[in-house]
Structure formats: structure tokens, C-alpha cells
Amino acid sequence: MENFDLCVIGGGPAGYAAAMRGMDLGKRVVLIERDRIGGTGIYNGALASKTLWELSQRVATANDVLRSRDREPFRLTWEEVQRTMNEALFERKYLHSCHLQMMAARPGPSGGTFKHIRGHAAFMDPHVVEVKRDGGIATVRADHFIVATGSRPRHLPGIGLDERRILSSDGIFAITDFPKSIVIIGAGVVGCEFATIFSNFGRTKVHLIDRAPRILPFEDDDVSDLVSGNLERKGVVIHHRARLERIAAEPDAVRYLLRYEDGGTEEVAVEKALLSVGRVPNVENLGLEHAGVDRDEKGGVVLDGTCSSQPHIHVVGDAMGSNMLVNIGEMEGRHAVERIWQLKDLPLSHANASTIMFLDPEVAGVGLNEQGCREKGLAHRTAKIDYSCLARATAMRHAKGFFKMIVTDDDRMKVLGMRAVGEHASSAIQAVALMISTGMGVAELAKLMHPHPSITEGVQECARMLMGTSIFKPEVLNDRMRCTTWRPAAGIKAA
């Protein structure tokens, strides 16, 4: 039986990051993965879907130009699309595989301190796991464990996922051609991303079922309305305030019945359906009961931060059951290792995590939005500038979008949050994330020298608007620039 300082179960983003952080600290580490290194961060998730989105955006942009000149639209076959996606997956897989092999084969004093085992791990007791793999069973003992076993698509009762006609967010990647039509059940981030991808390619009629009054209900109205309007302009049918009563895969189609809030019903037939209603953690069949790890009534692991009821066993990434994002999972994995070896005392905060939604247009955010501020009763000021005021957006011919900065309602005007909606949105928010974490006010941001022309100039102009020093004046261009104040006592927004 081999002995290690740290055993990481699961080689997705969180587990991989945890294993490498353990190596940083000079620990003897074993990484156990039953399937493919990289997990959902590469396959059936972040990299795969974003490769599809990037390609679909290029097709949509090209077709916007072609249509404006009365030319036939450009079309790709699904085989060509899938080839591009598989090339991206292979490149990332190859990087991870080569890295692991070289880590395991390192010469010198650090050699032999890392091992990668492929197989399914389950606890036999609090410090021993059994790994079932092709060719036999291995037993591993470790002082500390990190469970990073990822997640799988959530199922709904009454919906028979066959991964042929009714697909999960994993199964969608295995289709062999563009469906002529598809219904997407769930108007959250993943559902809206796939609606964007298929509508961008222009080969599929997309239906999107939304039980709420608007898609992306966790975002402010202006973000949701812009994304919704762009989807509808591309032909996406959004069934607002609709409840799915019935759906079934038939030989010739997928038929579904909707019931609306006003009592009306509608039956629709499509070629395929995508169920996109979130993911659930993979914490079954790990033998956690043999390790003495407490579970809640829903089967999730009871946690204090990343720490389970057994202090030497931590859970990170999607297996925690919340905040299922690659960047957050990686930070959780690194944090757990640092907490195990007492480099960190404070719990990991997710408050200022930056996020990207790959929609039309791209949406990036950090910190609070206006909706969140109101829910907390926080008085705040907001500056919003349209992309049409930015030279770079004009040059790119992509002037749909806006920047919105939210600050405290005081003289300091500390940054509370930001939303960037439009081209290059994700590149514009990281400086704001740093400002939030350090408690900086907008005066510091207004002083920075931004490159020109760049999208990030919109961030600076928001800061100047709040200070009353912007180049364009919101009192004149109030259809494109606006400053508002909200205070809980008044309960209103004032310009």
C-alpha cells in the first residue's frame, strides 16, 4: 500500500489545481481520476461550449456583413463545427497529459513525489481508498484527502432523457448534425448560451422555455432585456411565463405542451430537446460513510467552507454543490490545500468572483448588480454608458452593449460591482474586481491612462461620469449615458 501526504480524488479543474498546489508545498501527492483529466472544464462543459460559441459568433458576424450587402449567408456543416471543437479539446487534453507525465517523471529530489492513477476511488476507512481500475485494484493511504469529483446534469421527473432526441447538457455535444429545430428547457446561463450558439449558426429554429417573466432573472432588467431582444431578433422563440406540462420523444419529433400563466396552452413539435436545468454534485459511490463524512438530507456533504465533518477530508469544485465555475473551483482547490497545511485561516470568499456569460452579446460581471444592492438595502449610485459612445466599439461595428458601474452613495464612491455587456466585455472587468477587493473608490480609476481605442475606456468613462468629469455629458446624451441614485428610504431611482 502506497502512502501519500495528499490524495486528490477527481482530475477536473478543482482537483487538478489542488494537486499542483500540493506539489508547490513539497508534498507527496496522488491524483486519482476515473475518466478524463480536465473533467467538465474541457469536455462537455467550459472549453467545448465556448469553442462552439466563438465559432458561432464568427459565423454570425460574417453573415451580418453579407446580409447587409445582399449576399447569401455563410454556412458551416456540423462536421466542420465538430472538427474545430475536437481540435480545441485535443490541444487542451494534450497539454494536461504531457504536464502530468512530466510531473510524474521528474528527476532529482522532487522526483517520485507525484503519481496519477486512473480508476474509481472509494473510501475503505477515513485514511484509505480503494481504486478499481482496468487490470486490478490498488489501495492508497493518505494523511489528507480532497474530493473533487465534479457534477452531472440534473434530471427532472417525467422527462425521459434518451440522449438521442431529448438531450442533457452533456449529451448535446454528441449530436451528428444541426437539428432543424430544438427546444431548450431552462433559461439560465447554460440554456441561454446554447440558444445563442444555435441561433448564431442560423441552421436551427430555437425555442426557449422560461417559467419566469424574463430570462436570466438573477441579472438586472437591462442585461436580461438586451440579451432577450437579441435572441428574438435572431428568430429564437422565448416562451415566457410558461410551465412545461408534458414532453415526449416520438418517432418523428419531440412534442411538448406548455401552460401559460393566463391559463392558455400551446403544443409544439421540434426535432430535439435540450434539458438545461443545472447540475448536481457527484458524491455518491465514494464510500463517504466509511470515512465518517456527514451528509445532509439531500445527500450533499455537510461542509464548513471546504472542510467536511472529518477535518482531513475536504470537498471542492462542483462536488460542493454550488458556484459551479472553473475559476471558482480552481480557487477552492488551492484554498483547501492551503487550509490543510495552515497557510490560510480565513474562509475563501466568493464575493468578488468575476463571471462571463457567453451570450449575444457577451456578459461579464463582478460584485453586486443593482438588483442585489436593492435586496440588501444598500444605497448606491450607478453610471451607465452605451457602447455607441466608445470608439473601439464603433470601429468593430459592434455598438450593442453597455458598461454599468455601481458604487456606494457617498463621497468615496467605493466600487460595489460592475456589469459589462458587449464585445470584449470579459477583458474589462478584472481591474474593477481588484478595486472591489481593495475597497478603492472611482477617483483612482478615473486617473488611469487607458489605451485608445479600447473597450476598457468605457470603464474609465463610467468613473468620470460619477465624478462629473466625463468627456461626453450624460445630461445631453441621456439616451446613451445616465447616472442614477437609489436610496432605500425613498425606494426609487433618481437621475
C-alpha positions, 0 to 999 in steps of 0.5 A: 500500500502506497502512502501519500501526504495528499490524495486528490480524488477527481482530475477536473479543474478543482482537483487538478489545481489542488494537486499542483498546489500540493506539489508547490508545498513539497508534498507527496501527492496522488491524483486519482481520476476515473475518466478524463483529466480536465473533467467538465472544464474541457469536455462537455462543459467550459472549453467545448461550449465556448469553442462552439460559441466563438465559432458561432459568433464568427459565423454570425458576424460574417453573415451580418456583413453579407446580409447587409450587402445582399449576399447569401449567408455563410454556412458551416456543416456540423462536421466542420463545427465538430472538427474545430471543437475536437481540435480545441479539446485535443490541444487542451487534453494534450497539454494536461497529459504531457504536464502530468507525465512530466510531473510524474517523471521528474528527476532529482529530489522532487522526483517520485513525489507525484503519481496519477492513477486512473480508476474509481476511488472509494473510501475503505476507512477515513485514511484509505481508498480503494481504486478499481481500475482496468487490470486490478485494484490498488489501495492508497493511504493518505494523511489528507484527502480532497474530493473533487469529483465534479457534477452531472446534469440534473434530471427532472421527473417525467422527462425521459432523457434518451440522449438521442432526441431529448438531450442533457447538457452533456449529451448535446455535444454528441449530436451528428448534425444541426437539428432543424429545430430544438427546444431548450428547457431552462433559461439560465446561463447554460440554456441561454448560451446554447440558444445563442450558439444555435441561433448564431449558426442560423441552421436551427429554429430555437425555442426557449422555455422560461417559467419566469417573466424574463430570462436570466432573472438573477441579472438586472432588467437591462442585461436580461432585456438586451440579451432577450431582444437579441435572441428574438431578433435572431428568430429564437422563440422565448416562451415566457411565463410558461410551465412545461406540462408534458414532453415526449420523444416520438418517432418523428419529433419531440412534442411538448405542451406548455401552460401559460400563466393566463391559463392558455396552452400551446403544443409544439413539435421540434426535432430535439430537446435540450434539458438545461436545468443545472447540475448536481454534485457527484458524491455518491459511490465514494464510500463517504460513510466509511470515512465518517463524512456527514451528509445532509438530507439531500445527500450533499456533504455537510461542509464548513467552507471546504472542510467536511465533518472529518477535518482531513477530508475536504470537498471542492469544485462542483462536488460542493454543490454550488458556484459551479465555475472553473475559476471558482473551483480552481480557487477552492482547490488551492484554498483547501490545500492551503487550509490543510497545511495552515497557510490560510485561516480565513474562509475563501470568499466568493464575493468578488468572483468575476463571471462571463456569460457567453451570450449575444452579446457577451456578459461579464460581471463582478460584485453586486448588480443593482438588483442585489444592492436593492435586496440588501438595502444598500444605497448606491449610485450607478453610471451607465454608458452605451457602447455607441459612445466608445470608439473601439466599439464603433470601429468593430461595428459592434455598438450593442452593449453597455458598461454599468458601474455601481458604487456606494452613495457617498463621497468615496464612491467605493466600487460595489460591482460592475456589469459589462455587456458587449464585445470584449466585455470579459477583458474589462472587468478584472481591474474593477474586481481588484478595486472591489477587493481593495475597497478603492473608490472611482477617483483612482480609476478615473486617473488611469491612462487607458489605451485608445481605442479600447473597450476598457475606456468605457470603464474609465468613462463610467468613473468620470461620469460619477465624478462629473468629469466625463468627456461626453455629458450624460445630461445631453446624451441621456439616451446613451449615458445616465447616472442614477441614485437609489436610496432605500428610504425613498425606494426609487431611482433618481437621475 
